């Protein structure tokens, strides 16, 4: 499954991202690798909620 995410530079350093197709689904990470790992977890968690 492909899901579009929007990645932003965080003011305090690192990155944060949001998933426009899933309201309220967002996460952050100090590196892009950490952000991607966190995105997988956040998306899975948001989709698991009824």
ABEGO torsion letter per residue (X at the ends): XBBBBBBBBBAAEEBBBBBAABBGBBBBBABAAAAAAAAAAAAAAAAABX
